[in-house]
Amino acid sequence: MLASKWVYLVVCALRRGRMRNGELARRLEGITPKMLTQTLRILERDGLVRREIFPVIPPRVEYELTELGQNLAGLLTQIRSWSEEHVPDIKQARARAEANQEAELQAQV
Amino acid sequence: MLASKWVYLVVCALRRGRMRNGELARRLEGITPKMLTQTLRILERDGLVRREIFPVIPPRVEYELTELGQNLAGLLTQIRSWSEEHVPDIKQARARAEANQEAELQAQV
C-alpha cells in the first residue's frame, strides 16, 4: 500500500487540512483524475482518509485525514526529513566509490 | 536504493554489531550468497556499511554499519514500529470496508 507515490503525495497534501477533489488535483501536478480517485478510494478503504459529502447542489465532496492518516503523515514527514538530510551523503559516498573504481581501472591499464 | 527488502534486512541485522558474511547469511534466511554480496556492495558503495578485511589465513572479512548506516537503521526501526502499531488498524479498516461493500451488494439483490 505504501508503495504508491501517489498515496504518499495525497497524504502529504491533506496535511494542510480538508480538501476538495479539484483542489487536490491542482496540488498534485501530474496526477490523472482516475489515479486520484483510485488513490483516495484506497486511502478511504484503509481508514487513512475520511470522505464527507455535503448535500448541496452541485454536491460538494471533501477529503480529510483520519487520526490514523495524520499519524502516517507524521511518519512520512520523518522519512522525508531523513532523506533530505542524508541522501546527499549517500550520493557523495556513491560518487566517491565510483571515482575510486575508475582510478583503479586506470591504474590497471 | 531503499526499495530492496534485503537492504532493509541487512541494515537491521547489522544493528547488532559487526558481522562476518556467513553470520549475516545465517541471520537472513532465504538470501542467496549472490544477493547478499550484491546488497553489501551497494551498502558499502553508498557509505552505509564499512567492510574490514583482516589479514589472517584464511582472510576474515567483517561488515559494520557506518554512522550514516546506523542513522538509517534508526529510521527503519521507526518505520517498523509504526507498521507494527498501525498496520492492524489499516487491515481492520480494510476488512470493515469490504464487509460494508458486501452488505451493499447483498442489499441490492
Backbone of each chain as ProteinMPNN parsed JSONL, in Angstrom:
{"seq_chain_A": "MLASKWVYLVVCALRRGRMRNGELARRLEGITPKMLTQTLRILERDGLVRREIFPVIPPRVEYELTELGQNLAGLLTQIRSWSEEHVPDIKQARARAEANQEAELQAQV", "coords_chain_A": {"N_chain_A": [[0.847, -1.192, 0.0], [1.895, 1.262, 0.877], [3.563, 1.568, -1.157], [2.888, 3.152, -3.258], [3.557, 6.112, -4.973], [1.669, 8.117, -5.213], [-0.049, 7.72, -3.078], [1.584, 8.533, -1.008], [1.946, 11.267, -1.754], [-0.682, 12.28, -1.763], [-1.458, 11.932, 0.907], [0.41, 13.631, 2.127], [-0.36, 16.094, 0.989], [-2.876, 16.411, 2.112], [-2.291, 17.041, 4.676], [-2.439, 19.729, 5.106], [-5.035, 20.163, 5.639], [-8.657, 19.687, 5.246], [-9.872, 18.98, 1.966], [-11.112, 19.603, -1.364], [-11.729, 17.494, -4.184], [-10.875, 18.743, -6.646], [-9.108, 20.651, -5.728], [-7.136, 19.101, -4.6], [-6.247, 17.815, -6.912], [-5.11, 19.95, -8.252], [-2.994, 20.566, -6.571], [-1.471, 18.287, -6.8], [0.365, 17.968, -9.141], [0.323, 16.413, -12.259], [-1.047, 14.131, -11.607], [-3.527, 11.902, -12.765], [-7.098, 12.256, -13.184], [-8.331, 9.769, -12.805], [-6.398, 8.291, -11.436], [-6.195, 9.789, -9.115], [-8.754, 9.472, -7.988], [-8.698, 6.726, -7.576], [-6.587, 6.473, -5.764], [-7.602, 7.917, -3.586], [-9.765, 6.296, -2.957], [-8.479, 3.974, -2.079], [-7.143, 4.976, 0.158], [-9.312, 5.74, 1.686], [-10.619, 3.33, 2.087], [-8.692, 2.077, 3.629], [-8.833, 3.405, 5.967], [-7.463, 5.794, 6.29], [-8.148, 8.153, 5.199], [-10.961, 10.308, 5.315], [-14.084, 10.709, 3.809], [-16.269, 13.302, 3.091], [-19.553, 14.134, 2.274], [-21.327, 16.863, 1.165], [-24.65, 17.865, 1.198], [-25.366, 19.675, -1.051], [-26.149, 21.616, -3.976], [-24.276, 21.92, -6.89], [-23.374, 18.64, -5.502], [-21.002, 18.71, -2.845], [-17.849, 17.371, -2.232], [-15.591, 16.482, 0.232], [-12.305, 15.746, 1.409], [-10.475, 14.438, 4.147], [-7.74, 13.815, 6.41], [-7.85, 10.991, 8.548], [-7.347, 10.216, 12.048], [-5.505, 8.166, 12.045], [-4.467, 8.535, 9.503], [-3.249, 11.019, 9.816], [-1.32, 10.326, 11.538], [0.192, 8.608, 9.927], [1.031, 10.512, 8.096], [2.773, 11.942, 9.692], [4.859, 10.103, 10.042], [5.712, 9.884, 7.388], [6.657, 12.428, 6.974], [8.855, 12.386, 8.645], [10.423, 10.504, 7.302], [10.889, 11.905, 4.976], [12.354, 14.11, 5.95], [14.606, 12.77, 6.865], [15.61, 11.807, 4.442], [16.128, 14.194, 3.077], [18.146, 15.162, 4.649], [20.107, 13.154, 4.593], [20.349, 11.85, 2.102], [22.038, 13.319, 0.343], [24.567, 12.681, 1.49], [24.703, 9.972, 0.923], [24.735, 10.025, -1.844], [27.133, 11.326, -2.245], [28.961, 9.503, -1.167], [28.569, 7.46, -2.974], [29.428, 8.622, -5.362], [32.097, 8.966, -4.724], [32.902, 6.321, -4.417], [32.576, 5.436, -7.012], [34.436, 7.011, -8.339], [36.787, 6.054, -7.193], [36.778, 3.446, -8.148], [37.033, 3.911, -10.842], [39.579, 5.064, -10.836], [41.077, 2.868, -10.034], [40.724, 1.178, -12.187], [42.012, 2.662, -14.164], [44.586, 2.572, -13.174], [45.214, -0.023, -13.621], [45.533, -0.168, -16.311]], "CA_chain_A": [[0.0, 0.0, 0.0], [2.778, 2.411, 0.968], [4.458, 1.558, -2.299], [2.491, 4.102, -4.289], [4.0, 7.509, -4.876], [0.509, 8.993, -5.055], [-0.518, 7.59, -1.695], [2.478, 9.421, -0.257], [1.71, 12.673, -2.072], [-2.03, 12.682, -1.341], [-1.433, 12.059, 2.372], [1.146, 14.866, 2.455], [-1.161, 17.259, 0.602], [-4.013, 16.551, 3.029], [-1.828, 17.538, 5.983], [-2.85, 21.124, 5.216], [-6.436, 20.252, 6.042], [-9.608, 19.058, 4.327], [-9.74, 19.498, 0.618], [-11.958, 19.021, -2.394], [-11.076, 16.759, -5.257], [-10.22, 19.62, -7.606], [-8.003, 21.305, -5.037], [-6.093, 18.063, -4.523], [-5.711, 17.598, -8.26], [-4.247, 21.089, -8.581], [-1.763, 20.47, -5.781], [-0.695, 17.114, -7.206], [0.606, 18.091, -10.57], [0.706, 15.181, -12.953], [-1.938, 13.007, -11.297], [-4.714, 11.867, -13.616], [-8.312, 12.155, -12.352], [-8.576, 8.364, -12.483], [-5.429, 7.886, -10.415], [-6.552, 10.472, -7.865], [-9.933, 8.789, -7.44], [-8.262, 5.4, -7.133], [-5.757, 6.66, -4.558], [-8.497, 8.318, -2.498], [-10.546, 5.094, -2.593], [-7.594, 3.097, -1.283], [-6.895, 5.629, 1.447], [-10.558, 5.707, 2.446], [-10.819, 1.926, 2.467], [-7.723, 1.705, 4.655], [-9.053, 4.184, 7.192], [-6.487, 6.892, 6.395], [-8.826, 9.362, 4.728], [-12.411, 10.313, 5.51], [-14.756, 11.474, 2.761], [-17.529, 13.88, 3.559], [-20.374, 14.628, 1.163], [-22.249, 17.904, 1.601], [-25.844, 17.784, 0.346], [-25.671, 20.935, -1.731], [-26.217, 21.406, -5.431], [-23.921, 20.502, -7.045], [-22.85, 18.069, -4.251], [-19.6, 19.012, -2.569], [-17.191, 16.248, -1.566], [-14.305, 16.887, 0.791], [-11.486, 14.672, 1.98], [-9.538, 14.848, 5.194], [-7.036, 12.702, 7.048], [-8.311, 10.498, 9.848], [-6.25, 10.251, 13.023], [-4.504, 7.225, 11.529], [-3.844, 9.184, 8.354], [-2.361, 12.069, 10.322], [-0.203, 9.585, 12.098], [1.03, 8.187, 8.793], [1.649, 11.73, 7.553], [3.911, 12.258, 10.57], [5.957, 9.178, 9.699], [6.208, 10.235, 6.05], [7.453, 13.649, 7.133], [10.151, 11.97, 9.211], [11.189, 9.855, 6.239], [11.336, 12.947, 4.064], [13.442, 14.87, 6.59], [15.807, 11.933, 6.85], [16.127, 11.78, 3.073], [16.706, 15.492, 2.746], [19.388, 15.346, 5.401], [21.147, 12.147, 4.388], [20.547, 11.352, 0.738], [23.267, 13.895, -0.22], [25.718, 11.902, 1.971], [24.71, 8.714, 0.179], [25.159, 10.331, -3.214], [28.549, 11.66, -2.176], [29.681, 8.229, -0.97], [28.446, 6.713, -4.221], [30.307, 9.28, -6.336], [33.468, 8.669, -4.299], [33.153, 4.907, -4.734], [32.701, 5.309, -8.466], [35.709, 7.631, -8.709], [37.836, 5.105, -6.791], [36.733, 2.32, -9.067], [37.58, 4.454, -12.081], [41.023, 5.225, -10.629], [41.66, 1.514, -10.013], [40.729, 0.688, -13.569], [43.061, 3.415, -14.857], [45.885, 2.095, -12.681], [45.451, -1.359, -14.193], [45.825, -0.058, -17.752]], "C_chain_A": [[0.888, 1.249, 0.0], [3.654, 2.55, -0.268], [4.104, 2.646, -3.319], [2.949, 5.515, -3.975], [2.81, 8.419, -4.602], [-0.091, 8.901, -3.676], [0.282, 8.563, -0.833], [2.099, 10.889, -0.487], [0.321, 13.152, -1.644], [-2.062, 12.871, 0.173], [-0.713, 13.351, 2.767], [0.324, 16.112, 2.137], [-2.285, 17.496, 1.612], [-3.594, 16.988, 4.434], [-2.296, 18.974, 6.199], [-4.304, 21.264, 5.65], [-7.341, 19.647, 4.991], [-9.604, 19.757, 2.976], [-10.731, 18.831, -0.326], [-11.091, 18.356, -3.443], [-10.251, 17.661, -6.18], [-8.99, 20.301, -7.026], [-6.815, 20.328, -4.948], [-5.42, 17.881, -5.878], [-4.754, 18.724, -8.642], [-2.918, 21.007, -7.821], [-0.851, 19.345, -6.261], [-0.514, 17.129, -8.706], [0.974, 16.744, -11.166], [-0.204, 14.008, -12.637], [-3.135, 13.062, -12.253], [-5.942, 11.77, -12.709], [-8.574, 10.717, -11.911], [-7.665, 7.898, -11.338], [-5.745, 8.528, -9.069], [-7.73, 9.777, -7.196], [-9.525, 7.438, -6.846], [-7.461, 5.493, -5.825], [-6.637, 7.018, -3.364], [-9.349, 7.138, -2.027], [-9.735, 4.174, -1.689], [-7.405, 3.68, 0.115], [-8.142, 5.606, 2.33], [-10.813, 4.285, 2.973], [-9.911, 1.531, 3.633], [-7.818, 2.567, 5.913], [-8.081, 5.344, 7.363], [-7.105, 8.228, 6.005], [-10.328, 9.201, 4.946], [-13.004, 11.182, 4.413], [-16.046, 12.035, 3.307], [-18.272, 14.478, 2.37], [-21.355, 15.654, 1.709], [-23.434, 17.947, 0.647], [-26.238, 19.147, -0.204], [-25.745, 20.64, -3.224], [-25.284, 22.379, -6.129], [-23.276, 19.952, -5.761], [-21.363, 18.391, -4.069], [-19.018, 17.839, -1.788], [-15.842, 16.721, -1.05], [-13.605, 15.695, 1.431], [-10.627, 15.228, 3.094], [-8.871, 13.614, 5.787], [-7.77, 12.285, 8.315], [-7.131, 10.619, 10.82], [-5.115, 9.34, 12.546], [-3.743, 7.836, 10.352], [-2.87, 10.28, 8.779], [-1.096, 11.449, 10.882], [0.757, 9.134, 11.001], [1.751, 9.393, 8.189], [2.877, 12.119, 8.381], [5.11, 11.395, 10.238], [6.564, 9.572, 8.352], [7.065, 11.503, 6.108], [8.835, 13.317, 7.697], [11.044, 11.341, 8.149], [11.731, 10.922, 5.286], [12.481, 13.757, 4.667], [14.734, 14.07, 6.548], [16.438, 11.962, 5.456], [16.793, 13.099, 2.716], [18.045, 15.684, 3.429], [20.481, 14.399, 4.913], [21.343, 11.642, 2.967], [21.767, 12.013, 0.07], [24.528, 13.14, 0.228], [25.854, 10.605, 1.173], [25.222, 8.95, -1.237], [26.653, 10.635, -3.273], [29.389, 10.382, -2.05], [29.697, 7.444, -2.28], [29.4, 7.287, -5.276], [31.77, 8.971, -6.025], [33.825, 7.236, -4.677], [33.369, 4.72, -6.233], [34.024, 5.901, -8.954], [36.875, 6.696, -8.363], [37.935, 3.948, -7.771], [37.374, 2.701, -10.404], [39.106, 4.529, -11.974], [41.73, 3.865, -10.651], [41.774, 0.941, -11.425], [41.85, 1.353, -14.368], [44.436, 2.866, -14.484], [46.24, 0.75, -13.303], [45.86, -1.298, -15.662], [47.338, 0.066, -17.985]], "O_chain_A": [[0.664, 2.177, -0.777], [4.394, 3.523, -0.412], [4.936, 3.014, -4.149], [2.756, 6.033, -2.875], [2.925, 9.383, -3.845], [-0.593, 9.894, -3.15], [-0.278, 9.315, -0.036], [1.95, 11.655, 0.464], [0.162, 14.294, -1.213], [-2.622, 13.848, 0.669], [-1.179, 14.079, 3.643], [0.309, 17.068, 2.911], [-2.609, 18.64, 1.93], [-4.443, 17.271, 5.279], [-2.524, 19.392, 7.334], [-4.752, 22.359, 5.99], [-6.87, 19.15, 3.968], [-9.364, 20.96, 2.872], [-11.135, 17.684, -0.136], [-9.896, 18.622, -3.565], [-9.085, 17.382, -6.459], [-7.983, 20.505, -7.704], [-5.663, 20.691, -5.189], [-4.196, 17.804, -5.979], [-3.723, 18.49, -9.273], [-1.86, 21.335, -8.358], [0.372, 19.428, -6.149], [-1.168, 16.387, -9.438], [1.828, 16.029, -10.643], [-0.149, 12.987, -13.323], [-3.683, 14.133, -12.516], [-5.846, 11.261, -11.592], [-8.99, 10.476, -10.778], [-8.098, 7.214, -10.411], [-5.587, 7.906, -8.019], [-7.712, 9.523, -5.991], [-9.959, 7.066, -5.756], [-7.645, 4.691, -4.91], [-6.448, 6.495, -2.265], [-9.62, 7.001, -0.835], [-10.227, 3.666, -0.681], [-7.495, 2.972, 1.118], [-8.053, 5.471, 3.55], [-11.168, 4.082, 4.133], [-10.303, 0.757, 4.507], [-6.98, 2.466, 6.81], [-7.895, 5.828, 8.479], [-6.646, 9.29, 6.425], [-10.888, 8.116, 4.784], [-12.49, 12.262, 4.121], [-16.832, 11.314, 3.921], [-17.705, 15.224, 1.572], [-22.13, 15.35, 2.615], [-23.257, 18.051, -0.567], [-27.289, 19.696, 0.126], [-25.436, 19.533, -3.665], [-25.472, 23.586, -5.981], [-22.686, 20.722, -5.003], [-20.581, 18.348, -5.018], [-19.608, 17.37, -0.815], [-15.046, 17.29, -1.797], [-14.244, 14.766, 1.926], [-10.115, 16.344, 3.004], [-9.387, 12.503, 5.671], [-8.254, 13.131, 9.066], [-6.05, 11.073, 10.442], [-3.937, 9.687, 12.629], [-2.53, 7.67, 10.229], [-1.807, 10.448, 8.182], [0.014, 11.959, 10.728], [1.974, 9.262, 11.131], [2.922, 9.311, 7.819], [3.887, 12.568, 7.84], [6.238, 11.883, 10.161], [7.785, 9.589, 8.197], [8.058, 11.634, 5.392], [9.844, 13.888, 7.285], [12.246, 11.598, 8.091], [12.879, 10.853, 4.846], [13.461, 14.057, 3.986], [15.805, 14.596, 6.243], [17.65, 12.122, 5.317], [17.877, 13.126, 2.132], [18.963, 16.286, 2.872], [21.647, 14.786, 4.827], [22.385, 11.067, 2.653], [22.469, 11.352, -0.695], [25.457, 12.974, -0.563], [26.952, 10.195, 0.799], [26.031, 8.183, -1.76], [27.344, 10.255, -4.219], [30.394, 10.213, -2.741], [30.707, 6.842, -2.646], [30.085, 6.548, -5.983], [32.577, 8.744, -6.926], [34.912, 6.971, -5.19], [34.229, 3.95, -6.662], [34.656, 5.365, -9.865], [37.825, 6.562, -9.134], [39.023, 3.531, -8.167], [38.133, 1.938, -11.001], [39.828, 4.12, -12.883], [42.821, 3.722, -11.202], [42.768, 0.317, -11.796], [42.546, 0.7, -15.146], [45.319, 2.713, -15.327], [47.414, 0.427, -13.487], [46.45, -2.238, -16.196], [47.78, 0.168, -19.13]]}, "seq_chain_B": "MLASKWVYLVVCALRRGRMRNGELARRLEGITPKMLTQTLRILERDGLVRREIFPVIPPRVEYELTELGQNLAGLLTQIRSWSEEHVPDIKQARARAEANQEAELQAQV", "coords_chain_B": {"N_chain_B": [[17.068, 2.838, -3.975], [16.403, 2.262, -1.309], [14.44, 0.579, -1.881], [14.884, -2.101, -1.844], [14.185, -5.105, -0.25], [16.168, -6.604, 0.933], [18.209, -4.811, 1.476], [17.062, -3.416, 3.561], [16.823, -5.543, 5.446], [19.491, -6.388, 5.825], [20.697, -4.074, 6.863], [19.237, -3.859, 9.247], [20.012, -6.243, 10.513], [22.697, -5.778, 10.952], [22.643, -3.96, 12.946], [23.12, -5.141, 15.358], [25.792, -5.219, 15.567], [29.217, -5.609, 14.319], [29.753, -8.012, 11.748], [30.443, -11.194, 10.211], [30.346, -12.372, 6.822], [29.177, -15.017, 6.646], [27.794, -15.188, 9.026], [25.916, -13.201, 8.727], [24.508, -14.276, 6.549], [23.365, -16.479, 7.781], [21.636, -15.233, 9.565], [19.9, -13.983, 7.845], [17.642, -15.542, 6.615], [16.989, -17.198, 3.617], [18.244, -15.531, 1.871], [20.26, -15.452, -1.011], [23.726, -16.336, -1.578], [24.763, -14.741, -3.603], [22.977, -12.589, -3.739], [23.342, -11.53, -1.213], [26.029, -10.677, -1.303], [25.8, -8.779, -3.315], [24.017, -6.949, -2.154], [25.537, -6.083, 0.032], [27.629, -4.851, -1.317], [26.31, -2.68, -2.527], [25.498, -1.309, -0.239], [27.942, -0.697, 0.837], [29.093, 0.881, -1.145], [27.349, 3.042, -0.987], [28.031, 4.186, 1.355], [26.965, 3.239, 3.717], [27.657, 0.937, 4.934], [30.641, -0.457, 6.272], [33.463, -2.224, 5.217], [35.718, -4.495, 6.577], [38.851, -5.949, 6.224], [40.632, -8.587, 7.528], [43.98, -9.434, 7.78], [44.473, -12.374, 7.901], [44.92, -15.969, 7.783], [42.58, -18.307, 6.776], [41.605, -15.241, 4.995], [39.795, -12.869, 6.929], [36.686, -11.302, 6.709], [34.839, -8.568, 7.727], [31.757, -6.867, 8.357], [30.336, -3.705, 9.095], [27.994, -1.242, 10.309], [28.236, 2.104, 9.145], [28.295, 5.459, 10.518], [26.305, 6.8, 9.163], [24.871, 4.605, 8.245], [23.965, 3.574, 10.668], [22.311, 5.554, 11.383], [20.383, 5.337, 9.358], [19.401, 2.848, 10.064], [18.12, 3.517, 12.412], [15.969, 5.039, 11.454], [14.65, 3.067, 9.975], [13.876, 1.371, 11.996], [12.015, 2.984, 13.256], [10.078, 3.089, 11.25], [9.351, 0.429, 11.212], [8.281, 0.128, 13.809], [6.125, 1.837, 13.612], [4.619, 0.494, 11.677], [4.092, -1.933, 12.981], [2.484, -1.012, 14.992], [0.359, 0.262, 13.668], [-0.441, -1.031, 11.283], [-2.247, -3.137, 11.84], [-4.577, -1.614, 12.376], [-5.074, -0.519, 9.874], [-5.593, -2.829, 8.417], [-7.882, -3.669, 9.691], [-9.665, -1.582, 9.107], [-9.784, -1.942, 6.379], [-10.946, -4.482, 6.179], [-13.413, -3.907, 7.279], [-14.425, -2.095, 5.423], [-14.621, -3.757, 3.227], [-16.532, -5.556, 4.126], [-18.738, -3.866, 4.379], [-19.158, -3.177, 1.726], [-19.82, -5.615, 0.676], [-22.203, -6.051, 2.074], [-23.75, -4.013, 0.986], [-23.922, -4.854, -1.627], [-25.38, -7.195, -1.266], [-27.773, -6.118, -0.346], [-28.71, -4.954, -2.601], [-29.489, -7.035, -4.114]], "CA_chain_B": [[18.005, 2.095, -3.125], [15.66, 1.749, -0.163], [13.364, -0.267, -2.367], [15.174, -3.52, -1.703], [13.904, -5.771, 1.023], [17.416, -7.093, 1.542], [18.908, -3.651, 2.046], [16.405, -3.222, 4.848], [17.122, -6.625, 6.389], [20.921, -6.398, 6.145], [20.942, -2.946, 7.772], [18.679, -4.208, 10.558], [20.833, -7.308, 11.115], [23.996, -5.208, 11.369], [22.469, -3.132, 14.154], [23.656, -5.887, 16.499], [27.243, -5.071, 15.612], [29.922, -6.093, 13.138], [29.434, -9.402, 11.454], [31.032, -11.787, 9.013], [29.44, -12.769, 5.755], [28.461, -16.252, 6.974], [26.881, -14.888, 10.129], [24.814, -12.45, 8.11], [23.721, -15.204, 5.73], [22.551, -17.306, 8.686], [20.553, -14.417, 10.133], [18.956, -13.582, 6.799], [17.164, -16.761, 5.97], [16.389, -17.053, 2.295], [19.066, -14.717, 0.977], [21.27, -16.248, -1.715], [25.05, -15.721, -1.417], [24.942, -13.705, -4.62], [22.175, -11.435, -3.349], [23.975, -10.937, -0.03], [27.217, -9.954, -1.765], [25.325, -7.625, -4.079], [23.447, -5.986, -1.206], [26.646, -5.499, 0.801], [28.346, -3.945, -2.238], [25.503, -1.46, -2.648], [25.543, -0.595, 1.036], [29.303, -0.171, 1.013], [29.233, 1.962, -2.116], [26.55, 4.186, -0.564], [28.538, 4.724, 2.618], [26.129, 2.799, 4.842], [28.345, -0.204, 5.551], [32.092, -0.446, 6.128], [33.994, -3.584, 5.155], [37.086, -4.559, 7.075], [39.488, -7.223, 5.882], [41.709, -8.911, 8.46], [44.991, -10.202, 7.042], [44.759, -13.677, 8.52], [44.694, -17.038, 6.797], [42.052, -17.601, 5.586], [41.255, -13.853, 5.304], [38.493, -12.682, 7.568], [36.053, -10.057, 6.26], [33.712, -8.207, 8.584], [30.959, -5.717, 7.928], [29.634, -2.981, 10.162], [27.32, -0.023, 9.869], [28.871, 3.399, 9.375], [27.394, 6.339, 11.264], [25.152, 7.009, 8.274], [24.116, 3.35, 8.264], [23.269, 3.473, 11.964], [21.257, 6.536, 11.277], [19.326, 4.732, 8.541], [18.813, 1.768, 10.872], [17.193, 4.173, 13.343], [14.755, 5.381, 10.705], [13.959, 1.822, 9.621], [13.24, 0.882, 13.222], [10.803, 3.796, 13.455], [9.075, 2.647, 10.282], [8.847, -0.868, 11.652], [7.401, 0.315, 14.973], [4.865, 2.41, 13.135], [3.864, -0.564, 11.0], [3.596, -2.898, 13.969], [1.417, -0.381, 15.773], [-0.789, 0.763, 12.905], [-0.916, -1.854, 10.172], [-3.506, -3.815, 12.216], [-5.71, -0.679, 12.209], [-5.344, -0.424, 8.445], [-6.226, -4.092, 7.991], [-9.234, -3.679, 10.255], [-10.458, -0.643, 8.294], [-9.967, -2.564, 5.063], [-11.91, -5.577, 6.337], [-14.709, -3.284, 7.513], [-14.862, -1.538, 4.142], [-15.016, -4.862, 2.351], [-17.78, -6.101, 4.66], [-19.787, -2.916, 4.01], [-19.388, -3.296, 0.294], [-20.512, -6.899, 0.547], [-23.564, -5.845, 2.583], [-24.438, -3.187, -0.005], [-24.218, -5.705, -2.78], [-26.458, -8.095, -0.84], [-28.999, -5.327, -0.241], [-29.162, -4.644, -3.957], [-30.001, -8.249, -4.766]], "C_chain_B": [[17.262, 1.461, -1.953], [14.593, 0.745, -0.584], [13.638, -1.744, -2.091], [14.909, -4.026, -0.286], [15.202, -6.179, 1.712], [18.246, -5.97, 2.122], [18.371, -3.414, 3.456], [16.854, -4.272, 5.862], [18.6, -6.68, 6.783], [21.241, -5.268, 7.126], [20.43, -3.279, 9.172], [19.534, -5.26, 11.262], [22.134, -6.731, 11.663], [23.868, -4.261, 12.564], [23.085, -3.808, 15.366], [25.166, -5.762, 16.607], [27.885, -5.679, 14.387], [29.755, -7.592, 12.968], [30.182, -9.899, 10.23], [29.923, -12.188, 8.051], [28.546, -13.961, 6.138], [27.414, -16.038, 8.053], [25.651, -14.146, 9.595], [23.893, -13.385, 7.329], [22.818, -16.062, 6.623], [21.377, -16.525, 9.253], [19.47, -14.097, 9.106], [18.512, -14.801, 6.02], [16.58, -16.461, 4.602], [17.217, -16.204, 1.346], [20.077, -15.642, 0.289], [22.628, -15.57, -1.509], [25.255, -14.564, -2.398], [24.213, -12.42, -4.219], [22.79, -10.733, -2.133], [25.19, -10.099, -0.44], [26.808, -8.667, -2.467], [24.79, -6.523, -3.143], [24.557, -5.301, -0.414], [27.455, -4.524, -0.059], [27.63, -2.609, -2.357], [25.615, -0.621, -1.376], [26.911, 0.023, 1.284], [29.507, 1.041, 0.097], [28.511, 3.227, -1.639], [26.948, 4.729, 0.806], [27.727, 4.317, 3.827], [26.786, 1.663, 5.617], [29.845, -0.087, 5.273], [32.558, -1.902, 6.138], [35.421, -3.573, 5.687], [37.652, -5.945, 6.779], [40.648, -7.454, 6.834], [42.707, -9.821, 7.757], [45.4, -11.459, 7.789], [44.529, -14.734, 7.45], [43.749, -18.072, 7.386], [41.601, -16.181, 5.942], [39.871, -13.743, 5.929], [37.948, -11.323, 7.121], [34.869, -9.77, 7.179], [33.031, -6.937, 8.085], [30.373, -5.035, 9.149], [28.988, -1.736, 9.596], [28.229, 1.18, 10.094], [27.899, 4.238, 10.211], [26.11, 6.582, 10.459], [24.25, 5.768, 8.263], [23.334, 3.176, 9.556], [22.073, 4.404, 11.982], [20.061, 5.997, 10.474], [18.617, 3.625, 9.334], [17.794, 2.345, 11.854], [15.88, 4.503, 12.666], [13.949, 4.12, 10.39], [13.245, 1.228, 10.839], [11.958, 1.664, 13.502], [9.686, 3.357, 12.514], [8.475, 1.32, 10.732], [7.894, -0.72, 12.842], [6.053, 0.858, 14.531], [3.991, 1.319, 12.519], [3.272, -1.541, 12.008], [2.416, -2.32, 14.732], [0.169, -0.15, 14.923], [-1.28, -0.111, 11.766], [-2.169, -2.666, 10.568], [-4.731, -2.907, 12.06], [-6.105, -0.588, 10.738], [-6.073, -1.676, 7.954], [-7.666, -4.172, 8.469], [-10.161, -2.786, 9.418], [-10.777, -1.269, 6.94], [-11.027, -3.667, 5.136], [-13.324, -5.019, 6.507], [-15.278, -2.744, 6.198], [-15.345, -2.645, 3.209], [-16.337, -5.472, 2.811], [-18.951, -5.193, 4.289], [-20.174, -3.047, 2.543], [-20.214, -4.554, -0.005], [-21.989, -6.729, 0.938], [-24.383, -5.028, 1.577], [-24.847, -4.007, -1.225], [-25.382, -6.635, -2.47], [-27.794, -7.357, -0.847], [-29.582, -5.039, -1.626], [-29.826, -5.838, -4.63], [-31.51, -8.368, -4.554]], "O_chain_B": [[17.457, 0.287, -1.638], [13.928, 0.139, 0.256], [12.711, -2.554, -2.105], [15.348, -3.45, 0.709], [15.313, -6.104, 2.935], [18.914, -6.147, 3.141], [19.13, -3.237, 4.409], [17.219, -3.943, 6.991], [18.929, -6.982, 7.93], [21.965, -5.473, 8.1], [21.107, -3.014, 10.165], [19.754, -5.177, 12.47], [22.612, -7.152, 12.716], [24.872, -3.816, 13.122], [23.524, -3.136, 16.299], [25.757, -6.15, 17.615], [27.196, -6.204, 13.512], [29.633, -8.334, 13.942], [30.512, -9.128, 9.329], [28.754, -12.321, 8.413], [27.326, -13.916, 5.977], [26.322, -16.604, 8.02], [24.514, -14.435, 9.967], [22.669, -13.303, 7.429], [21.668, -16.339, 6.281], [20.276, -17.053, 9.409], [18.293, -13.958, 9.439], [18.963, -15.045, 4.901], [15.759, -15.555, 4.46], [16.932, -16.154, 0.149], [20.673, -16.507, 0.931], [22.683, -14.36, -1.288], [25.848, -13.541, -2.055], [24.749, -11.319, -4.339], [22.765, -9.506, -2.034], [25.36, -8.967, 0.012], [27.393, -7.607, -2.244], [25.076, -5.339, -3.323], [24.525, -4.087, -0.212], [27.908, -3.489, 0.43], [28.25, -1.548, -2.298], [25.799, 0.595, -1.423], [27.032, 1.105, 1.858], [30.021, 2.078, 0.515], [28.989, 4.341, -1.853], [26.29, 5.616, 1.35], [27.79, 4.979, 4.863], [26.509, 1.454, 6.798], [30.262, 0.326, 4.191], [32.11, -2.706, 6.955], [36.233, -2.737, 5.29], [37.02, -6.966, 7.046], [41.546, -6.619, 6.939], [42.331, -10.855, 7.205], [46.535, -11.585, 8.248], [44.02, -14.449, 6.365], [44.076, -18.673, 8.409], [41.244, -15.936, 7.094], [38.922, -14.415, 5.526], [38.66, -10.319, 7.152], [34.007, -10.625, 7.383], [33.653, -6.066, 7.477], [29.966, -5.687, 10.111], [29.381, -1.238, 8.541], [28.911, 1.265, 11.114], [26.815, 3.775, 10.565], [25.001, 6.57, 10.993], [23.024, 5.878, 8.272], [22.199, 2.699, 9.554], [21.004, 4.095, 12.508], [18.903, 6.172, 10.854], [17.395, 3.489, 9.278], [16.746, 1.749, 12.101], [14.807, 4.278, 13.226], [12.725, 4.105, 10.522], [12.158, 0.661, 10.724], [10.95, 1.098, 13.925], [8.521, 3.262, 12.901], [7.265, 1.106, 10.651], [6.84, -1.354, 12.886], [4.997, 0.421, 14.99], [2.795, 1.226, 12.796], [2.108, -1.928, 11.907], [1.472, -3.031, 15.077], [-0.951, -0.343, 15.397], [-2.417, 0.042, 11.32], [-3.055, -2.867, 9.737], [-5.799, -3.37, 11.66], [-7.286, -0.58, 10.392], [-7.033, -1.597, 7.186], [-8.549, -4.666, 7.767], [-11.277, -3.172, 9.069], [-11.888, -1.142, 6.425], [-11.892, -3.77, 4.267], [-14.293, -5.557, 5.971], [-16.461, -2.917, 5.903], [-16.339, -2.493, 2.5], [-17.166, -5.861, 1.987], [-20.026, -5.675, 3.928], [-21.35, -3.028, 2.18], [-21.149, -4.55, -0.805], [-22.891, -7.193, 0.241], [-25.558, -5.313, 1.344], [-25.944, -3.871, -1.766], [-26.263, -6.84, -3.305], [-28.811, -7.891, -1.29], [-30.794, -4.901, -1.788], [-30.606, -5.694, -5.572], [-32.126, -9.323, -5.027]]}, "name": "protein", "num_of_chains": 2, "seq": "MLASKWVYLVVCALRRGRMRNGELARRLEGITPKMLTQTLRILERDGLVRREIFPVIPPRVEYELTELGQNLAGLLTQIRSWSEEHVPDIKQARARAEANQEAELQAQVMLASKWVYLVVCALRRGRMRNGELARRLEGITPKMLTQTLRILERDGLVRREIFPVIPPRVEYELTELGQNLAGLLTQIRSWSEEHVPDIKQARARAEANQEAELQAQV"}
